Amino acid sequence: GVASQADVPVYLSAPGTVIPNASVTVTSRVDGQLEKVYFTEGQKVQAGQLLAQIDDRTYQATLAQYQGALAQNQALLTSARLTLARYRKLFAEDSLSRQDLETQEATTGQYAGAVKEDQAQIDSAKVNIGYARITAPISGRVGLRLIDPGNMVQSSSTTGIVTITQMQPAAVTFSVPQSNIPTLIKALHHGEALPATAFDQNNTTVLAQGEVRFISNSIDTSTGSIEMKATFANQDEALYANQFVNLRLQTSLLKNATVVPVQAVQLSSDGSFVFV
């Protein structure tokens, strides 16, 4: 065969695990009966999309109660202010004692405080009513429903209603021997990205093309390796959460290297050689 010159990429291979860009278990922040579910299992949802409705009649009644208290205290505050204005006029004419004036000032302040408290209670009740509408915190794909409508849900529950995983983009975590660190940080610590390819479990089919930008800040002393993360756009959703893949990372490019056909390479006890 004929020897020639070409740019040769240097690869590093390692097993890896696919992880979501984000994974959130959607739980209720208020107690109540799960009234309706607005998603189908496996569906793609957008951040802010309505997923479920908790029966909020109790919270609506509490809101009405505080609104009534606010109206009552606002009327009392208005009356107290009018009386205070009259008392100040009488005090200026020396027709009222300072004690009576100060008492009325205190009463007016008391009602002003009650109005503020009622307003805060109203705001709190509105927040609870908002929490009864359960929306998607992130965009992604929902899993299997974890609770059926009609059941009671508690804000203290960690089970949740459904889990949303965001797989676009997706990531693959993998580890490489620490001997590769000098080569890797030369690129990664200067903001460069290294091309990465994810292969299936059999290491035959290309699942996705991506890049590596992240390297851990410490070595795992038990294995002598360092963890890295590759990111993939995953537009076709070929990568699945917790999937095992084989990752091939391009660490460098040998410029104008001498290359020969594979058939020309011979093996001996001293290693590979070619006849010139």
C-alpha positions as CSV (number, residue, x, y, z in Angstrom):
1,G,0.0,0.0,0.0
2,V,1.0,3.6,-0.3
3,A,1.7,5.8,2.8
4,S,0.0,9.2,2.8
5,Q,-0.7,12.2,5.1
6,A,-4.1,13.0,6.6
7,D,-5.6,14.6,9.7
8,V,-6.4,11.7,12.1
9,P,-8.8,12.2,15.1
10,V,-7.9,10.6,18.4
11,Y,-10.8,8.9,20.2
12,L,-11.5,7.9,23.8
13,S,-14.2,5.4,24.4
14,A,-16.2,4.8,27.7
15,P,-19.5,3.4,28.8
16,G,-22.0,6.0,29.9
17,T,-25.5,6.5,31.2
18,V,-28.2,8.8,29.8
19,I,-29.6,11.3,32.2
20,P,-32.4,13.9,31.7
21,N,-31.5,17.6,31.4
22,A,-34.1,18.0,34.2
23,S,-36.4,15.6,36.1
24,V,-39.2,16.9,38.3
25,T,-41.8,15.0,40.4
26,V,-44.9,17.2,40.3
27,T,-46.5,17.3,43.8
28,S,-49.4,19.3,45.2
29,R,-48.6,22.3,47.4
30,V,-52.0,22.2,49.1
31,D,-54.1,19.5,50.6
32,G,-57.3,18.4,48.9
33,Q,-59.1,16.0,46.6
34,L,-57.6,15.5,43.1
35,E,-60.5,16.6,41.0
36,K,-59.3,16.4,37.3
37,V,-56.2,15.4,35.4
38,Y,-55.5,17.2,32.1
39,F,-52.6,15.1,30.7
40,T,-52.3,11.7,29.1
41,E,-49.4,9.4,30.1
42,G,-46.3,9.8,27.9
43,Q,-47.5,13.2,26.6
44,K,-45.2,16.1,25.8
45,V,-46.1,19.1,28.0
46,Q,-44.9,22.7,28.0
47,A,-43.8,24.7,31.1
48,G,-46.9,26.3,32.6
49,Q,-49.3,23.9,31.1
50,L,-52.2,22.8,33.3
51,L,-51.7,19.2,34.5
52,A,-54.3,18.8,37.3
53,Q,-56.9,20.5,39.4
54,I,-57.3,20.1,43.2
55,D,-60.8,20.8,44.6
56,D,-60.4,24.4,45.8
57,R,-63.9,25.1,47.3
58,T,-62.5,25.3,50.8
59,Y,-59.9,27.8,49.7
60,Q,-62.5,29.8,47.8
61,A,-64.7,29.9,51.0
62,T,-61.7,31.1,53.1
63,L,-61.0,33.8,50.5
64,A,-64.6,35.0,50.8
65,Q,-64.4,35.0,54.6
66,Y,-61.3,37.2,54.6
67,Q,-62.8,39.5,51.9
68,G,-65.8,40.0,54.3
69,A,-63.5,40.8,57.2
70,L,-61.6,43.3,55.1
71,A,-64.8,45.1,54.1
72,Q,-65.8,45.3,57.8
73,N,-62.5,46.6,59.0
74,Q,-62.3,49.1,56.1
75,A,-65.6,50.5,57.2
76,L,-64.4,50.7,60.8
77,L,-61.2,52.4,59.7
78,T,-63.1,55.0,57.7
79,S,-65.3,55.8,60.7
80,A,-62.3,55.9,63.0
81,R,-60.5,58.4,60.7
82,L,-63.6,60.7,60.5
83,T,-63.8,60.7,64.3
84,L,-60.1,61.3,64.6
85,A,-60.4,64.3,62.3
86,R,-63.2,65.7,64.4
87,Y,-61.3,65.1,67.7
88,R,-58.2,66.9,66.3
89,K,-60.4,69.9,65.5
90,L,-61.9,69.9,69.1
91,F,-58.5,69.5,70.6
92,A,-57.2,72.5,68.7
93,E,-60.2,74.5,70.1
94,D,-59.3,73.1,73.6
95,S,-62.6,71.3,73.8
96,L,-61.1,67.8,74.1
97,S,-58.5,66.2,76.3
98,R,-55.2,64.9,74.9
99,Q,-56.0,61.5,76.3
100,D,-59.2,61.2,74.3
101,L,-57.3,62.3,71.1
102,E,-54.5,59.8,71.7
103,T,-57.0,57.0,72.4
104,Q,-58.7,57.7,69.1
105,E,-55.4,57.8,67.2
106,A,-54.6,54.4,68.7
107,T,-58.0,53.0,67.6
108,T,-57.5,54.3,64.1
109,G,-54.0,52.6,64.0
110,Q,-55.6,49.4,65.2
111,Y,-58.1,49.3,62.4
112,A,-55.4,50.2,59.8
113,G,-53.4,47.2,61.0
114,A,-56.5,45.0,60.9
115,V,-57.0,46.0,57.2
116,K,-53.4,45.1,56.4
117,E,-53.8,41.8,58.1
118,D,-57.0,41.0,56.2
119,Q,-55.3,41.9,52.9
120,A,-52.4,39.6,53.7
121,Q,-54.8,36.8,54.5
122,I,-56.6,37.4,51.2
123,D,-53.3,37.2,49.3
124,S,-52.5,34.0,51.1
125,A,-55.9,32.5,50.2
126,K,-55.3,33.5,46.5
127,V,-51.9,31.8,46.5
128,N,-53.6,28.5,47.8
129,I,-56.2,28.8,45.1
130,G,-53.4,29.2,42.5
131,Y,-51.6,26.1,44.0
132,A,-54.8,24.1,43.5
133,R,-54.2,24.5,39.7
134,I,-51.1,22.3,39.2
135,T,-49.0,23.3,36.2
136,A,-45.9,21.9,34.6
137,P,-42.8,23.5,36.1
138,I,-40.7,22.4,33.1
139,S,-41.2,21.4,29.5
140,G,-40.8,17.7,28.9
141,R,-42.5,14.3,28.6
142,V,-44.7,13.1,31.4
143,G,-44.4,9.5,32.7
144,L,-47.1,7.2,34.2
145,R,-49.8,8.8,36.4
146,L,-48.9,8.1,40.1
147,I,-52.4,8.9,41.5
148,D,-55.9,8.8,40.2
149,P,-58.6,11.5,40.3
150,G,-60.8,11.2,43.4
151,N,-57.9,10.5,45.7
152,M,-56.9,12.9,48.5
153,V,-53.5,14.5,48.0
154,Q,-51.3,16.0,50.7
155,S,-48.8,18.8,50.4
156,S,-46.5,16.7,52.6
157,S,-46.6,13.7,50.2
158,T,-43.4,12.9,48.2
159,T,-45.1,10.5,45.9
160,G,-46.4,13.2,43.6
161,I,-48.9,13.1,40.7
162,V,-46.6,12.5,37.8
163,T,-42.9,12.9,36.9
164,I,-41.7,15.1,34.0
165,T,-38.4,14.4,32.4
166,Q,-36.8,16.9,30.0
167,M,-34.8,14.9,27.4
168,Q,-34.2,17.7,24.9
169,P,-31.4,18.3,25.5
170,A,-30.2,15.1,27.1
171,A,-26.9,14.3,28.8
172,V,-24.6,11.3,29.2
173,T,-22.4,10.9,32.2
174,F,-19.3,8.8,31.8
175,S,-15.9,8.4,33.4
176,V,-12.4,8.3,31.9
177,P,-9.0,7.4,33.5
178,Q,-7.2,10.2,35.2
179,S,-4.2,9.9,32.8
180,N,-6.4,11.7,30.2
181,I,-6.9,14.8,32.3
182,P,-4.0,16.9,30.9
183,T,-5.3,16.5,27.3
184,L,-8.9,17.1,28.3
185,I,-8.5,20.2,30.5
186,K,-6.3,21.8,27.8
187,A,-9.5,22.1,25.7
188,L,-12.3,22.2,28.3
189,H,-10.8,24.8,30.6
190,H,-10.5,27.2,27.7
191,G,-14.1,27.0,26.7
192,E,-13.7,24.6,23.8
193,A,-16.1,21.7,23.1
194,L,-15.0,18.1,22.3
195,P,-17.1,16.2,19.7
196,A,-18.9,13.2,21.2
197,T,-20.8,10.3,19.6
198,A,-23.2,8.0,21.5
199,F,-23.5,4.4,20.3
200,D,-26.0,1.8,21.3
201,Q,-25.3,-1.0,23.8
202,N,-23.8,-3.1,21.1
203,N,-21.5,-0.3,20.0
204,T,-22.7,-0.6,16.4
205,T,-25.5,2.0,15.9
206,V,-24.9,5.8,16.2
207,L,-27.7,7.2,18.4
208,A,-26.7,10.8,18.7
209,Q,-24.0,13.4,18.0
210,G,-23.1,15.9,20.7
211,E,-20.3,17.5,22.6
212,V,-18.5,17.5,25.9
213,R,-18.0,20.8,27.7
214,F,-18.0,19.7,31.4
215,I,-15.5,17.8,33.5
216,S,-15.7,17.1,37.2
217,N,-13.5,19.1,39.6
218,S,-12.2,16.1,41.4
219,I,-11.0,12.5,40.8
220,D,-12.8,9.5,42.2
221,T,-10.1,8.0,44.4
222,S,-11.8,4.6,44.4
223,T,-11.5,4.2,40.7
224,G,-8.8,6.6,39.7
225,S,-11.1,8.1,37.1
226,I,-12.8,11.5,36.6
227,E,-16.5,12.0,35.6
228,M,-17.5,13.9,32.6
229,K,-20.8,15.0,30.9
230,A,-21.7,15.0,27.3
231,T,-24.7,17.0,26.0
232,F,-26.9,16.0,23.1
233,A,-29.7,18.0,21.4
234,N,-31.6,14.6,21.1
235,Q,-34.2,16.1,18.8
236,D,-35.4,12.6,17.6
237,E,-35.5,11.4,21.3
238,A,-33.2,8.4,20.5
239,L,-31.7,8.8,23.9
240,Y,-33.8,7.6,26.8
241,A,-33.4,8.4,30.5
242,N,-31.2,5.8,32.3
243,Q,-30.2,4.2,29.0
244,F,-26.8,2.5,28.8
245,V,-24.7,3.8,25.9
246,N,-21.1,3.6,24.6
247,L,-19.6,7.1,24.3
248,R,-16.8,7.9,21.9
249,L,-15.1,11.2,22.6
250,Q,-12.7,12.9,20.2
251,T,-9.9,14.2,22.4
252,S,-7.6,15.7,19.7
253,L,-6.7,15.8,16.0
254,L,-3.3,14.7,14.7
255,K,-2.5,17.1,11.9
256,N,-0.8,15.7,8.7
257,A,-0.1,12.3,10.3
258,T,1.4,9.6,8.1
259,V,-1.3,6.9,7.4
260,V,-1.0,3.5,5.7
261,P,-3.7,0.9,4.8
262,V,-4.7,-1.4,7.6
263,Q,-3.7,-4.4,5.5
264,A,0.0,-3.1,5.4
265,V,0.4,-3.3,9.2
266,Q,2.2,-6.4,10.4
267,L,2.4,-7.8,14.0
268,S,5.5,-9.1,15.7
269,S,6.6,-9.7,19.3
270,D,7.9,-6.1,19.4
271,G,4.6,-4.6,18.2
272,S,3.2,-3.4,14.9
273,F,5.5,-2.7,11.9
274,V,5.3,-2.1,8.1
275,F,7.7,-3.1,5.3
276,V,9.3,-0.1,3.6
